[in-house]
Amino acid sequence: MGTASDKPSKRKASKSEQFSSYVRFSGLAFQMAAILGICTIGGVYLDRSLELKFPVFTISLLIIALVGIIYWLIRITSNNS
């Protein structure tokens, strides 16, 4: 039988490390919102300037932005684990 000291101990993150993580990920949320906003405004502008009845550019740019954001988040979070 082993003692409690035989078990591998996980290091608890300090309060400053936890705060840094919160700040970093909240910054990512603002970046994602900015990317989606820019793509939406750009798509609406293109659709209106080309006088399209169906918002092709708005939908296309939003889908491209969402795929890019998901890929970006996976890369960022997998590098830090």
C-alpha positions in Angstrom: 0.0 0.0 0.0 1.3 3.4 -0.9 1.0 6.5 1.0 -0.5 9.8 -0.1 3.0 11.0 -1.1 3.3 8.2 -3.6 0.5 9.5 -5.7 1.5 11.9 -8.5 0.5 15.4 -7.5 -1.1 17.8 -9.9 0.1 21.3 -9.5 -2.6 23.7 -8.8 -2.6 26.9 -10.8 -1.9 30.0 -8.8 -4.5 32.8 -8.7 -2.4 34.9 -11.1 -2.2 32.1 -13.6 -5.9 31.6 -13.4 -6.5 35.3 -13.9 -4.1 35.4 -16.8 -6.1 32.5 -18.4 -9.4 34.3 -17.9 -8.0 37.5 -19.4 -6.5 35.7 -22.4 -9.7 33.8 -23.2 -11.9 36.9 -22.8 -9.6 38.6 -25.2 -10.2 35.8 -27.7 -13.9 36.3 -27.3 -13.6 40.0 -28.3 -11.4 39.0 -31.3 -14.0 36.5 -32.5 -16.8 39.0 -32.2 -14.7 41.5 -34.2 -14.0 39.0 -36.9 -17.7 38.1 -37.2 -18.7 41.7 -37.2 -16.2 42.7 -39.9 -17.4 39.7 -42.1 -21.0 40.6 -41.6 -20.5 44.3 -42.5 -18.4 43.3 -45.5 -20.9 40.8 -46.7 -23.9 43.2 -46.3 -21.9 45.9 -48.2 -21.1 43.5 -51.1 -24.7 42.2 -51.3 -26.1 45.7 -51.3 -23.6 47.1 -53.8 -24.2 44.2 -56.2 -28.0 44.5 -55.5 -28.4 40.8 -54.8 -31.7 39.5 -53.7 -30.2 36.7 -51.7 -27.4 37.6 -49.2 -24.8 35.3 -50.8 -21.7 37.2 -49.6 -23.0 37.7 -46.1 -23.7 34.0 -45.6 -20.5 32.9 -47.3 -18.2 35.3 -45.4 -19.8 34.3 -42.1 -19.4 30.6 -42.8 -15.7 31.1 -43.8 -15.2 33.2 -40.6 -16.8 30.5 -38.4 -14.7 27.7 -39.9 -11.6 29.8 -39.5 -12.4 30.7 -35.9 -13.1 27.1 -34.9 -9.8 26.1 -36.6 -7.9 28.9 -34.8 -9.4 28.0 -31.4 -8.5 24.3 -31.8 -4.9 25.3 -32.6 -4.7 27.7 -29.7 -6.2 25.4 -27.1 -4.3 22.3 -28.2 -1.0 24.1 -28.0 -1.5 25.1 -24.4 -2.6 21.8 -23.0 
